[in-house]
Amino acid sequence: MNYSKPAITILDQIAKLKARGLRFDDETLAESYLSNISYYRLRAYTYPFQDNSHPDHPFTTDISFEEIIKLYVFDRKLRILVFDALEKIEISFRTQLIYHYSLAYGSQWPIDRLLYKDDRRFRRILDKLRKEIGRCNETFLDHYNKKYTSPLDPPAWMSIEVASFGLLSIMFSNLKVSSEKNIITNYYGVKRIGLIENWLHSFSNIRNICCHHGRLWNRRLTTRISLPKKTNNLFVENKHILDYKIYAALCSMEYILRIISPSSTIKYRLIDLIDSQPFSQEKEMGFPTNWREEEFWKDDRPATVNTTKTEEE
């Protein structure tokens, strides 16, 4: 089948949505929104409220365009909050990886084949690492290349610092089991290397969604979150949750944040954000009905906590 749908004007977009049953309280304001947020991007937020088996996609819920925008804004705030959490986790993991492996194996450990489990994966990792270094314009790399002729590869504290989170996740999973790998795993309060590998892989994928302004609300994550049977610290007791929804990932992120950033207010900011959500969409994000009863999510914030600002490092 050939795709033959034509592009349509913003006024025609509004007319089509009205014909499908979407209400508009202010069509002039809707024109402004659709001039800055594409019709197709908003389609991801109208989809759950339509009969998508019908060729005309009629709305099955009494809902307005303005309410769809509120849902879009909620998702945007959730994405910003998650990105804030992942920034802290990513920087912490980089630091741990650089520190422990550099002390044990020297400045050139990222290119040491003997440290890795799979040779083919190692070659792909090394090729990608060198490409990412080559694309980087950091001053410290430029200084190294101008001043030093050997070795050609910069030291780990430079190369790992500019590698993508996704590449670091793949690199860590391919490293052989060692005392250094165990130390890093234990640092994050978990008992299994495979668990922290899973979390890092999932976090890097979620970070990419955030970077590309993708939808987190009601999204089915491509990497399922592994849930620990035992942890060194408090974790959620209810493990019967959807491992492909953002709630499972948020539990894992919050667990790590309590270790690396004990003064973090992200938990309280998340609670406040969930309280502001339109349409009671917690279920769509995988939140169980009794999640607020978990000791892990208890709203025990001090009276002086300010959750209105993005956190500093």
Backbone as CSV, one residue per row, in Angstrom:
resi,resn,N_x,N_y,N_z,CA_x,CA_y,CA_z,C_x,C_y,C_z
1,MET,0.839,-1.193,0.000,0.000,0.000,0.000,0.878,1.249,0.000
2,ASN,0.566,2.189,-0.849,1.301,3.448,-0.903,0.694,4.450,0.080
3,TYR,1.567,5.211,0.744,1.107,6.260,1.661,0.758,7.478,0.818
4,SER,-0.477,7.960,0.934,-0.912,9.055,0.069,-1.573,10.202,0.820
5,LYS,-1.445,10.206,2.157,-2.079,11.284,2.911,-1.344,12.597,2.680
6,PRO,-2.067,13.665,2.335,-1.416,14.956,2.077,-1.189,15.746,3.364
7,ALA,-0.290,16.713,3.316,-0.137,17.663,4.416,-1.362,18.561,4.454
8,ILE,-1.793,18.949,5.643,-2.963,19.820,5.766,-2.639,21.014,6.647
9,THR,-3.402,22.080,6.466,-3.174,23.316,7.210,-3.575,23.136,8.671
10,ILE,-3.155,24.074,9.494,-3.502,24.016,10.916,-5.009,24.123,11.108
11,LEU,-5.671,24.976,10.319,-7.129,25.082,10.426,-7.801,23.764,10.063
12,ASP,-7.260,23.071,9.059,-7.807,21.764,8.683,-7.512,20.715,9.754
13,GLN,-6.364,20.853,10.431,-6.056,19.942,11.527,-7.096,20.081,12.638
14,ILE,-7.441,21.325,12.969,-8.443,21.582,13.997,-9.798,21.028,13.562
15,ALA,-10.149,21.251,12.295,-11.428,20.760,11.779,-11.492,19.238,11.838
16,LYS,-10.404,18.577,11.528,-10.370,17.109,11.554,-10.551,16.601,12.987
17,LEU,-9.866,17.227,13.933,-9.990,16.809,15.322,-11.402,17.055,15.855
18,LYS,-12.009,18.156,15.460,-13.384,18.441,15.882,-14.348,17.411,15.307
19,ALA,-14.131,17.041,14.037,-14.987,16.045,13.402,-14.871,14.688,14.085
20,ARG,-13.721,14.448,14.701,-13.515,13.171,15.401,-14.027,13.204,16.834
21,GLY,-14.464,14.382,17.276,-15.097,14.466,18.588,-14.291,15.176,19.656
22,LEU,-13.173,15.784,19.303,-12.377,16.522,20.282,-12.953,17.921,20.458
23,ARG,-13.143,18.326,21.691,-13.674,19.667,21.972,-12.563,20.716,21.953
24,PHE,-12.919,21.935,21.596,-12.002,23.076,21.611,-12.664,24.217,22.375
25,ASP,-12.010,24.671,23.439,-12.522,25.818,24.191,-12.062,27.132,23.585
26,ASP,-10.920,27.112,22.917,-10.355,28.326,22.331,-9.578,27.942,21.069
27,GLU,-10.208,28.083,19.913,-9.574,27.647,18.665,-8.399,28.540,18.275
28,THR,-8.437,29.793,18.666,-7.308,30.683,18.370,-6.074,30.235,19.136
29,LEU,-6.279,29.892,20.402,-5.166,29.376,21.205,-4.681,28.038,20.654
30,ALA,-5.604,27.219,20.186,-5.232,25.925,19.590,-4.365,26.123,18.357
31,GLU,-4.667,27.133,17.553,-3.830,27.442,16.386,-2.405,27.748,16.823
32,SER,-2.270,28.515,17.907,-0.949,28.870,18.405,-0.189,27.630,18.857
33,TYR,-0.873,26.756,19.589,-0.219,25.521,20.043,0.231,24.678,18.848
34,LEU,-0.643,24.502,17.870,-0.330,23.650,16.728,0.717,24.265,15.804
35,SER,0.977,25.564,15.982,2.062,26.209,15.240,3.421,25.890,15.848
36,ASN,3.407,25.430,17.093,4.665,25.178,17.808,4.832,23.738,18.283
37,ILE,3.732,22.995,18.346,3.774,21.570,18.680,3.047,20.841,17.562
38,SER,3.747,20.011,16.845,3.165,19.430,15.633,1.955,18.547,15.935
39,TYR,1.052,18.523,15.002,-0.150,17.686,15.058,0.234,16.235,15.307
40,TYR,1.267,15.771,14.628,1.660,14.366,14.739,2.255,14.058,16.108
41,ARG,2.984,15.025,16.699,3.510,14.815,18.048,2.365,14.718,19.049
42,LEU,1.355,15.551,18.913,0.221,15.511,19.823,-0.611,14.245,19.638
43,ARG,-0.505,13.623,18.466,-1.251,12.393,18.195,-0.936,11.314,19.241
44,ALA,0.297,11.288,19.749,0.670,10.305,20.766,-0.125,10.503,22.052
45,TYR,-0.615,11.729,22.288,-1.352,12.034,23.507,-2.867,11.899,23.317
46,THR,-3.334,11.982,22.073,-4.762,11.776,21.813,-5.080,10.290,21.596
47,TYR,-4.084,9.529,21.191,-4.263,8.121,20.809,-5.032,7.293,21.848
48,PRO,-4.702,7.357,23.137,-5.398,6.507,24.106,-6.879,6.826,24.269
49,PHE,-7.307,7.981,23.777,-8.690,8.406,23.957,-9.513,8.242,22.674
50,GLN,-8.953,7.526,21.693,-9.612,7.337,20.413,-9.814,5.853,20.117
51,ASP,-10.768,5.575,19.221,-10.965,4.220,18.707,-10.063,4.081,17.485
52,ASN,-8.885,3.533,17.692,-7.892,3.490,16.626,-8.070,2.310,15.676
53,SER,-9.066,1.468,15.972,-9.405,0.403,15.024,-10.329,0.917,13.922
54,HIS,-10.922,2.081,14.163,-11.817,2.715,13.192,-10.983,3.600,12.267
55,PRO,-11.253,3.614,10.970,-10.433,4.415,10.036,-10.446,5.912,10.317
56,ASP,-11.499,6.410,10.971,-11.582,7.847,11.261,-11.084,8.194,12.667
57,HIS,-10.681,7.201,13.459,-10.143,7.415,14.811,-11.025,8.324,15.666
58,PRO,-12.303,8.017,15.818,-13.169,8.892,16.628,-12.773,8.843,18.111
59,PHE,-13.003,9.958,18.798,-12.727,10.007,20.230,-13.812,9.244,20.981
60,THR,-13.388,8.425,21.919,-14.317,7.634,22.730,-14.473,8.221,24.126
61,THR,-13.715,9.269,24.410,-13.758,9.942,25.704,-14.098,11.412,25.484
62,ASP,-14.948,11.947,26.338,-15.274,13.377,26.261,-14.067,14.160,26.779
63,ILE,-13.335,14.762,25.871,-12.077,15.405,26.232,-11.848,16.610,25.331
64,SER,-11.122,17.595,25.843,-10.873,18.812,25.073,-9.423,18.891,24.627
65,PHE,-9.190,19.717,23.642,-7.834,19.966,23.162,-6.976,20.520,24.287
66,GLU,-7.552,21.392,25.087,-6.820,22.002,26.193,-6.389,20.955,27.222
67,GLU,-7.215,19.943,27.427,-6.842,18.868,28.347,-5.716,18.011,27.773
68,ILE,-5.710,17.836,26.467,-4.608,17.118,25.810,-3.306,17.888,25.997
69,ILE,-3.365,19.199,25.898,-2.177,20.033,26.108,-1.687,19.903,27.545
70,LYS,-2.610,19.836,28.509,-2.209,19.648,29.907,-1.467,18.325,30.083
71,LEU,-1.916,17.298,29.391,-1.251,16.002,29.454,0.133,16.082,28.824
72,TYR,0.236,16.796,27.720,1.525,17.005,27.040,2.497,17.744,27.973
73,VAL,2.014,18.773,28.651,2.858,19.556,29.566,3.287,18.704,30.754
74,PHE,2.369,17.890,31.266,2.717,16.983,32.356,3.855,16.053,31.935
75,ASP,3.759,15.491,30.747,4.788,14.577,30.264,6.118,15.300,30.098
76,ARG,6.069,16.525,29.639,7.291,17.324,29.490,7.958,17.528,30.850
77,LYS,7.172,17.844,31.875,7.725,18.033,33.221,8.290,16.724,33.771
78,LEU,7.628,15.618,33.476,8.131,14.315,33.903,9.469,14.026,33.240
79,ARG,9.572,14.340,31.969,10.816,14.110,31.217,11.965,14.947,31.791
80,ILE,11.694,16.179,32.138,12.718,17.051,32.721,13.173,16.505,34.073
81,LEU,12.227,16.041,34.869,12.546,15.473,36.179,13.415,14.220,36.033
82,VAL,13.035,13.339,35.119,13.793,12.100,34.895,15.188,12.415,34.381
83,PHE,15.288,13.362,33.475,16.597,13.735,32.937,17.504,14.276,34.038
84,ASP,16.924,15.039,34.960,17.679,15.572,36.094,18.242,14.431,36.942
85,ALA,17.401,13.421,37.190,17.850,12.265,37.972,18.951,11.499,37.245
86,LEU,18.767,11.284,35.953,19.722,10.495,35.180,21.059,11.203,35.013
87,GLU,21.043,12.529,34.996,22.305,13.258,34.919,23.183,12.929,36.122
88,LYS,22.602,12.923,37.302,23.360,12.603,38.506,23.886,11.169,38.472
89,ILE,23.031,10.243,38.034,23.423,8.832,37.993,24.522,8.606,36.968
90,GLU,24.387,9.211,35.810,25.391,9.038,34.758,26.759,9.563,35.195
91,ILE,26.793,10.750,35.769,28.060,11.337,36.197,28.692,10.500,37.303
92,SER,27.871,10.003,38.214,28.383,9.145,39.281,28.993,7.871,38.717
93,PHE,28.289,7.239,37.774,28.789,5.984,37.203,30.094,6.207,36.446
94,ARG,30.180,7.272,35.684,31.429,7.596,34.992,32.586,7.675,35.992
95,THR,32.323,8.380,37.074,33.357,8.600,38.082,33.817,7.283,38.693
96,GLN,32.871,6.441,39.065,33.201,5.148,39.655,33.994,4.274,38.676
97,LEU,33.565,4.246,37.428,34.224,3.420,36.417,35.654,3.895,36.174
98,ILE,35.816,5.187,35.991,37.146,5.752,35.752,38.058,5.485,36.950
99,TYR,37.570,5.773,38.132,38.395,5.697,39.339,38.908,4.283,39.612
100,HIS,38.014,3.342,39.701,38.409,1.991,40.121,39.219,1.264,39.050
101,TYR,38.822,1.390,37.801,39.556,0.675,36.750,40.893,1.340,36.436
102,SER,40.970,2.647,36.545,42.239,3.334,36.275,43.272,3.030,37.355
103,LEU,42.832,2.983,38.614,43.754,2.637,39.690,44.258,1.204,39.552
104,ALA,43.393,0.321,39.112,43.762,-1.096,39.026,44.544,-1.446,37.762
105,TYR,44.203,-0.811,36.630,44.752,-1.256,35.342,45.456,-0.163,34.542
106,GLY,45.526,1.047,35.082,46.253,2.105,34.402,45.400,2.941,33.474
107,SER,46.020,3.941,32.912,45.292,4.942,32.126,44.750,4.411,30.803
108,GLN,45.296,3.301,30.316,44.875,2.780,29.011,43.938,1.571,29.119
109,TRP,43.324,1.375,30.261,42.493,0.187,30.443,41.329,0.073,29.465
110,PRO,40.723,1.173,28.978,39.591,0.989,28.059,39.954,0.229,26.782
111,ILE,41.231,0.240,26.393,41.619,-0.439,25.150,42.337,-1.756,25.426
112,ASP,42.275,-2.244,26.661,42.932,-3.500,27.023,41.975,-4.663,26.756
113,ARG,42.219,-5.390,25.698,41.347,-6.493,25.288,41.153,-7.529,26.386
114,LEU,42.159,-7.753,27.211,42.106,-8.812,28.214,41.071,-8.551,29.307
115,LEU,40.598,-7.323,29.413,39.618,-6.992,30.445,38.183,-7.324,30.028
116,TYR,37.993,-7.653,28.762,36.638,-7.815,28.233,36.292,-9.281,27.970
117,LYS,34.996,-9.577,28.010,34.517,-10.948,27.833,34.447,-11.364,26.370
118,ASP,33.960,-10.494,25.519,33.693,-10.843,24.128,34.549,-9.991,23.193
119,ASP,35.334,-10.656,22.367,36.286,-9.943,21.519,35.588,-9.097,20.452
120,ARG,34.552,-9.636,19.837,33.862,-8.890,18.772,33.182,-7.645,19.350
121,ARG,32.536,-7.805,20.494,31.913,-6.649,21.136,32.969,-5.637,21.540
122,PHE,34.119,-6.115,22.029,35.204,-5.212,22.410,35.643,-4.358,21.231
123,ARG,35.807,-4.981,20.065,36.255,-4.225,18.876,35.230,-3.170,18.484
124,ARG,33.951,-3.515,18.586,32.908,-2.529,18.261,32.908,-1.380,19.272
125,ILE,33.096,-1.739,20.544,33.144,-0.716,21.598,34.324,0.229,21.376
126,LEU,35.486,-0.336,21.083,36.681,0.479,20.887,36.525,1.384,19.678
127,ASP,35.947,0.842,18.603,35.731,1.649,17.393,34.788,2.814,17.684
128,LYS,33.710,2.545,18.411,32.760,3.604,18.731,33.364,4.617,19.689
129,LEU,34.139,4.139,20.663,34.777,5.046,21.611,35.699,6.016,20.880
130,ARG,36.499,5.509,19.960,37.424,6.370,19.223,36.673,7.358,18.331
131,LYS,35.554,6.937,17.784,34.750,7.861,16.967,34.161,8.962,17.839
132,GLU,33.691,8.598,19.028,33.116,9.611,19.911,34.185,10.586,20.399
133,ILE,35.376,10.086,20.644,36.490,10.963,21.025,36.826,11.902,19.867
134,GLY,36.835,11.345,18.644,37.160,12.152,17.462,36.162,13.257,17.194
135,ARG,34.904,13.030,17.563,33.870,14.052,17.339,33.850,15.112,18.429
136,CYS,34.521,14.831,19.530,34.456,15.723,20.689,35.410,16.901,20.527
137,ASN,34.981,18.074,20.966,35.833,19.265,20.863,36.234,19.815,22.230
138,GLU,36.283,18.918,23.231,36.693,19.348,24.563,38.136,19.855,24.552
139,THR,38.385,20.913,25.311,39.708,21.530,25.359,40.768,20.566,25.863
140,PHE,40.416,19.724,26.850,41.430,18.826,27.416,41.886,17.772,26.403
141,LEU,41.006,17.389,25.483,41.409,16.439,24.436,42.295,17.121,23.405
142,ASP,41.953,18.343,23.073,42.771,19.109,22.120,44.175,19.330,22.689
143,HIS,44.240,19.633,23.983,45.531,19.825,24.643,46.352,18.536,24.623
144,TYR,45.706,17.410,24.900,46.421,16.126,24.909,46.992,15.818,23.528
145,ASN,46.184,15.997,22.506,46.622,15.662,21.140,47.761,16.563,20.663
146,LYS,47.784,17.797,21.135,48.839,18.723,20.723,50.135,18.500,21.499
147,LYS,50.015,18.078,22.738,51.200,17.981,23.587,51.845,16.599,23.570
148,TYR,51.010,15.529,23.435,51.550,14.168,23.569,51.438,13.402,22.250
149,THR,52.468,12.647,21.966,52.477,11.823,20.745,52.237,10.347,21.053
150,SER,52.381,9.955,22.307,52.196,8.557,22.682,51.689,8.484,24.133
151,PRO,50.729,7.592,24.378,49.997,6.764,23.418,48.987,7.594,22.624
152,LEU,48.538,7.031,21.501,47.604,7.766,20.645,46.249,7.960,21.326
153,ASP,45.850,6.958,22.086,44.569,7.065,22.792,44.759,7.851,24.083
154,PRO,43.891,8.814,24.369,44.002,9.582,25.613,43.725,8.698,26.826
155,PRO,44.127,9.124,28.013,43.903,8.320,29.221,42.414,8.161,29.510
156,ALA,42.115,7.146,30.303,40.717,6.804,30.591,39.933,7.972,31.169
157,TRP,40.562,8.775,32.030,39.829,9.888,32.641,39.456,10.973,31.640
158,MET,40.016,10.890,30.433,39.578,11.775,29.352,38.595,11.056,28.433
159,SER,38.963,9.863,27.977,38.132,9.150,27.002,36.770,8.759,27.579
160,ILE,36.753,8.232,28.798,35.491,7.816,29.404,34.619,9.021,29.722
161,GLU,35.258,10.148,30.004,34.509,11.363,30.329,33.673,11.854,29.153
162,VAL,34.104,11.566,27.922,33.371,12.082,26.749,32.564,10.993,26.052
163,ALA,32.639,9.755,26.524,31.865,8.661,25.917,30.391,8.808,26.284
164,SER,29.512,8.371,25.395,28.077,8.440,25.655,27.690,7.474,26.768
165,PHE,26.589,7.757,27.421,26.083,6.893,28.480,25.792,5.494,27.934
166,GLY,25.220,5.451,26.736,24.922,4.169,26.123,26.164,3.330,25.904
167,LEU,27.237,3.954,25.446,28.484,3.231,25.220,29.072,2.750,26.542
168,LEU,29.017,3.570,27.576,29.533,3.158,28.886,28.763,1.956,29.423
169,SER,27.453,1.952,29.190,26.634,0.832,29.626,27.050,-0.460,28.922
170,ILE,27.262,-0.378,27.619,27.684,-1.552,26.837,29.082,-1.994,27.257
171,MET,29.962,-1.038,27.470,31.332,-1.342,27.878,31.340,-2.064,29.225
172,PHE,30.576,-1.553,30.182,30.543,-2.153,31.516,30.009,-3.586,31.454
173,SER,28.979,-3.809,30.638,28.402,-5.150,30.566,29.364,-6.150,29.938
174,ASN,30.304,-5.664,29.096,31.258,-6.558,28.442,32.537,-6.752,29.261
175,LEU,32.737,-5.979,30.312,33.898,-6.174,31.168,33.763,-7.482,31.952
176,LYS,34.850,-8.196,32.091,34.842,-9.443,32.844,34.531,-9.173,34.324
177,VAL,33.992,-10.173,34.976,33.771,-10.050,36.414,35.125,-9.874,37.099
178,SER,35.204,-8.889,37.957,36.462,-8.570,38.640,36.132,-7.923,39.971
179,SER,37.143,-7.749,40.805,36.912,-7.074,42.089,36.443,-5.646,41.870
180,GLU,36.947,-4.996,40.812,36.554,-3.612,40.513,35.076,-3.549,40.115
181,LYS,34.645,-4.512,39.310,33.240,-4.528,38.886,32.321,-4.799,40.074
182,ASN,32.764,-5.650,40.971,31.996,-5.929,42.178,31.934,-4.722,43.104
183,ILE,33.034,-3.994,43.200,33.076,-2.793,44.044,32.060,-1.766,43.546
184,ILE,32.030,-1.570,42.238,31.097,-0.598,41.652,29.656,-1.042,41.885
185,THR,29.385,-2.317,41.685,28.036,-2.852,41.915,27.613,-2.647,43.362
186,ASN,28.498,-2.984,44.284,28.190,-2.825,45.711,28.013,-1.370,46.100
187,TYR,28.739,-0.483,45.433,28.627,0.940,45.727,27.196,1.428,45.535
188,TYR,26.508,0.859,44.538,25.132,1.273,44.251,24.093,0.442,45.013
189,GLY,24.569,-0.295,46.012,23.655,-0.929,46.945,22.923,-2.146,46.426
190,VAL,23.459,-2.791,45.383,22.829,-4.007,44.867,23.820,-5.163,44.945
191,LYS,23.288,-6.365,44.868,24.107,-7.553,45.097,24.495,-8.275,43.814
192,ARG,23.831,-7.983,42.702,24.109,-8.699,41.457,24.637,-7.749,40.387
193,ILE,25.739,-8.130,39.754,26.289,-7.340,38.656,25.279,-7.219,37.524
194,GLY,24.582,-8.335,37.236,23.603,-8.321,36.157,22.502,-7.310,36.366
195,LEU,22.154,-7.045,37.631,21.104,-6.077,37.926,21.559,-4.665,37.591
196,ILE,22.757,-4.283,38.024,23.223,-2.926,37.737,23.471,-2.754,36.242
197,GLU,23.879,-3.821,35.547,24.025,-3.753,34.087,22.678,-3.479,33.431
198,ASN,21.643,-4.148,33.910,20.296,-3.936,33.372,19.823,-2.512,33.619
199,TRP,20.034,-2.019,34.832,19.601,-0.657,35.149,20.313,0.370,34.277
200,LEU,21.613,0.211,34.123,22.373,1.169,33.320,21.911,1.163,31.869
201,HIS,21.648,-0.027,31.342,21.173,-0.134,29.958,19.821,0.556,29.803
202,SER,18.923,0.294,30.748,17.606,0.919,30.701,17.706,2.432,30.861
203,PHE,18.532,2.877,31.808,18.692,4.315,32.036,19.228,5.027,30.797
204,SER,20.173,4.403,30.107,20.739,5.042,28.914,19.678,5.168,27.822
205,ASN,18.796,4.163,27.712,17.711,4.241,26.727,16.713,5.330,27.097
206,ILE,16.382,5.428,28.381,15.443,6.463,28.836,16.047,7.844,28.645
207,ARG,17.345,7.964,28.890,18.025,9.240,28.676,17.909,9.668,27.215
208,ASN,18.047,8.716,26.302,17.921,9.037,24.878,16.510,9.511,24.541
209,ILE,15.507,8.897,25.164,14.127,9.351,24.959,13.984,10.798,25.405
210,CYS,14.539,11.100,26.576,14.466,12.467,27.109,15.190,13.450,26.196
211,CYS,16.365,13.068,25.711,17.156,13.961,24.859,16.445,14.287,23.549
212,HIS,15.629,13.355,23.076,14.907,13.562,21.818,13.453,13.977,22.061
213,HIS,13.177,14.421,23.297,11.861,14.965,23.659,10.746,13.953,23.412
214,GLY,11.064,12.676,23.650,10.074,11.626,23.449,9.109,11.517,24.613
215,ARG,8.078,10.731,24.422,7.025,10.556,25.418,7.452,9.530,26.465
216,LEU,7.304,9.861,27.751,7.523,8.909,28.839,6.201,8.411,29.403
217,TRP,5.233,9.306,29.526,3.906,8.924,29.991,3.376,7.808,29.078
218,ASN,2.867,6.784,29.645,2.249,5.601,29.022,3.153,4.882,28.007
219,ARG,4.462,5.156,28.024,5.371,4.500,27.076,5.712,3.087,27.551
220,ARG,5.844,2.189,26.596,6.340,0.840,26.868,7.845,0.861,26.609
221,LEU,8.630,0.745,27.669,10.079,0.831,27.543,10.627,-0.399,26.833
222,THR,11.647,-0.205,26.016,12.213,-1.316,25.241,13.040,-2.260,26.109
223,THR,13.631,-1.732,27.175,14.411,-2.557,28.107,13.631,-2.712,29.399
224,ARG,13.262,-3.928,29.718,12.517,-4.191,30.951,13.440,-4.038,32.158
225,ILE,12.939,-3.415,33.200,13.714,-3.205,34.415,13.718,-4.479,35.263
226,SER,14.899,-4.940,35.623,15.009,-6.059,36.559,14.825,-5.530,37.981
227,LEU,14.027,-6.205,38.751,13.773,-5.781,40.132,14.535,-6.684,41.101
228,PRO,15.233,-6.103,42.050,16.055,-6.903,42.967,15.220,-7.657,43.990
229,LYS,15.657,-8.879,44.310,15.006,-9.628,45.380,15.464,-9.104,46.737
230,LYS,16.746,-8.743,46.806,17.306,-8.192,48.036,18.172,-6.986,47.699
231,THR,18.128,-5.997,48.562,18.978,-4.813,48.396,19.608,-4.469,49.734
232,ASN,20.673,-3.703,49.672,21.341,-3.284,50.906,20.537,-2.237,51.669
233,ASN,19.677,-1.514,50.935,18.910,-0.421,51.526,17.430,-0.594,51.195
234,LEU,16.614,0.302,51.706,15.170,0.250,51.496,14.825,0.327,50.014
235,PHE,13.928,-0.575,49.590,13.418,-0.572,48.215,11.918,-0.824,48.294
236,VAL,11.219,-0.709,47.173,9.776,-0.968,47.182,9.516,-2.435,47.518
237,GLU,8.495,-2.675,48.328,8.142,-4.042,48.699,7.311,-4.723,47.614
238,ASN,6.469,-3.948,46.959,5.616,-4.509,45.908,6.423,-4.688,44.628
239,LYS,6.789,-5.933,44.321,7.570,-6.233,43.115,6.666,-6.677,41.961
240,HIS,5.353,-6.734,42.209,4.417,-7.150,41.153,3.992,-5.920,40.351
241,ILE,4.961,-5.344,39.692,4.716,-4.128,38.911,5.156,-4.370,37.472
242,LEU,4.696,-3.518,36.577,5.022,-3.662,35.155,6.467,-3.230,34.927
243,ASP,7.309,-4.174,34.549,8.741,-3.875,34.414,9.089,-3.124,33.140
244,TYR,8.094,-2.834,32.301,8.334,-2.093,31.067,7.742,-0.681,31.121
245,LYS,7.300,-0.270,32.313,6.735,1.062,32.483,7.676,1.940,33.302
246,ILE,7.462,3.253,33.221,8.396,4.206,33.813,8.431,4.100,35.338
247,TYR,7.360,3.623,35.977,7.377,3.509,37.445,8.512,2.604,37.913
248,ALA,8.699,1.476,37.258,9.765,0.552,37.647,11.125,1.226,37.548
249,ALA,11.319,1.992,36.485,12.582,2.709,36.309,12.750,3.792,37.373
250,LEU,11.659,4.482,37.716,11.726,5.530,38.732,12.113,4.957,40.093
251,CYS,11.625,3.753,40.400,12.007,3.104,41.664,13.517,2.869,41.696
252,SER,14.066,2.392,40.594,15.501,2.104,40.516,16.326,3.387,40.586
253,MET,15.865,4.426,39.895,16.576,5.707,39.922,16.595,6.287,41.334
254,GLU,15.435,6.282,41.983,15.343,6.840,43.337,16.226,6.058,44.304
255,TYR,16.298,4.752,44.125,17.139,3.925,44.983,18.606,4.363,44.888
256,ILE,19.082,4.577,43.666,20.471,4.994,43.473,20.693,6.424,43.965
257,LEU,19.732,7.294,43.723,19.881,8.688,44.144,20.051,8.812,45.655
258,ARG,19.401,7.948,46.413,19.528,8.011,47.872,20.942,7.676,48.327
259,ILE,21.678,6.960,47.493,23.058,6.605,47.811,24.016,7.706,47.366
260,ILE,23.859,8.201,46.151,24.829,9.146,45.587,24.481,10.602,45.889
261,SER,23.217,10.880,46.222,22.787,12.254,46.481,21.718,12.253,47.577
262,PRO,22.131,12.002,48.824,21.167,11.839,49.918,20.236,13.035,50.125
263,SER,20.666,14.214,49.707,19.824,15.401,49.893,18.911,15.663,48.698
264,SER,18.874,14.741,47.747,18.051,14.910,46.550,16.575,15.099,46.911
265,THR,15.922,16.014,46.211,14.487,16.245,46.412,13.661,15.685,45.266
266,ILE,14.272,14.879,44.424,13.567,14.373,43.242,12.338,13.555,43.640
267,LYS,12.424,12.794,44.727,11.258,12.026,45.173,10.084,12.956,45.456
268,TYR,10.336,14.048,46.146,9.261,14.970,46.504,8.739,15.700,45.269
269,ARG,9.646,16.022,44.372,9.221,16.672,43.125,8.361,15.735,42.298
270,LEU,8.693,14.445,42.319,7.887,13.462,41.591,6.498,13.358,42.211
271,ILE,6.426,13.292,43.537,5.135,13.212,44.216,4.268,14.415,43.859
272,ASP,4.859,15.598,43.897,4.118,16.818,43.553,3.651,16.787,42.102
273,LEU,4.514,16.282,41.224,4.153,16.221,39.801,3.003,15.238,39.579
274,ILE,3.062,14.081,40.212,1.990,13.099,40.071,0.669,13.669,40.583
275,ASP,0.745,14.466,41.654,-0.463,15.089,42.183,-1.085,16.073,41.194
276,SER,-0.276,16.587,40.277,-0.766,17.587,39.319,-1.213,16.980,37.996
277,GLN,-1.086,15.668,37.853,-1.359,15.035,36.560,-2.830,15.126,36.181
278,PRO,-3.125,15.278,34.904,-4.521,15.257,34.457,-5.015,13.825,34.251
279,PHE,-6.301,13.609,34.411,-6.974,12.333,34.084,-6.555,11.150,34.948
280,SER,-5.866,11.366,36.052,-5.446,10.246,36.915,-4.757,9.155,36.096
281,GLN,-3.642,9.498,35.527,-2.946,8.617,34.588,-1.845,7.768,35.225
282,GLU,-1.844,7.620,36.541,-0.806,6.831,37.199,-0.734,5.411,36.640
283,LYS,-1.886,4.807,36.405,-1.924,3.432,35.891,-1.210,3.329,34.552
284,GLU,-1.357,4.358,33.711,-0.722,4.340,32.393,0.800,4.362,32.493
285,MET,1.331,4.818,33.619,2.779,4.860,33.817,3.278,3.682,34.659
286,GLY,2.368,2.772,34.998,2.759,1.575,35.733,2.735,1.715,37.238
287,PHE,2.242,2.847,37.766,2.158,3.017,39.215,1.075,2.100,39.774
288,PRO,1.391,1.248,40.749,0.342,0.423,41.371,-0.573,1.298,42.221
289,THR,-1.756,0.801,42.484,-2.746,1.619,43.202,-2.285,2.022,44.597
290,ASN,-1.470,1.200,45.223,-1.063,1.466,46.611,0.366,1.982,46.719
291,TRP,0.887,2.584,45.674,2.302,2.965,45.690,2.614,4.000,46.774
292,ARG,1.656,4.840,47.104,1.897,5.868,48.127,1.996,5.263,49.533
293,GLU,1.535,4.039,49.697,1.613,3.382,50.998,2.986,2.761,51.244
294,GLU,3.810,2.691,50.206,5.159,2.144,50.352,6.012,3.065,51.235
295,GLU,6.742,2.476,52.169,7.676,3.250,52.979,8.684,3.966,52.090
296,PHE,9.023,3.321,50.991,10.008,3.856,50.043,9.566,5.208,49.479
297,TRP,8.260,5.373,49.254,7.737,6.600,48.648,7.062,7.522,49.669
298,LYS,7.273,7.279,50.933,6.645,8.101,51.962,7.050,9.563,51.816
299,ASP,6.066,10.430,51.868,6.337,11.867,51.732,6.757,12.413,53.097
300,ASP,8.033,12.260,53.389,8.569,12.653,54.693,9.460,13.889,54.586
301,ARG,9.148,14.745,53.628,10.018,15.903,53.388,10.043,16.855,54.576
302,PRO,11.218,17.410,54.865,11.302,18.459,55.895,10.552,19.701,55.428
303,ALA,10.093,20.481,56.361,9.317,21.677,56.022,10.125,22.673,55.206
304,THR,11.460,22.616,55.314,12.313,23.598,54.632,12.673,23.207,53.201
305,VAL,12.279,22.011,52.755,12.660,21.562,51.425,11.958,22.377,50.362
306,ASN,12.738,22.859,49.398,12.202,23.607,48.258,12.272,22.721,47.024
307,THR,11.111,22.337,46.507,11.075,21.427,45.341,10.760,22.168,44.056
308,THR,10.835,23.485,44.074,10.457,24.257,42.886,11.628,24.511,41.958
309,LYS,12.856,24.204,42.412,14.029,24.472,41.615,14.728,23.176,41.211
310,THR,15.390,23.221,40.042,16.217,22.105,39.622,17.406,22.025,40.547
311,GLU,17.801,20.808,40.927,18.865,20.637,41.905,20.236,20.952,41.332
312,GLU,21.102,21.436,42.196,22.497,21.622,41.852,23.232,20.326,42.136
313,GLU,24.419,20.181,41.512,25.234,18.997,41.811,25.691,19.033,43.255
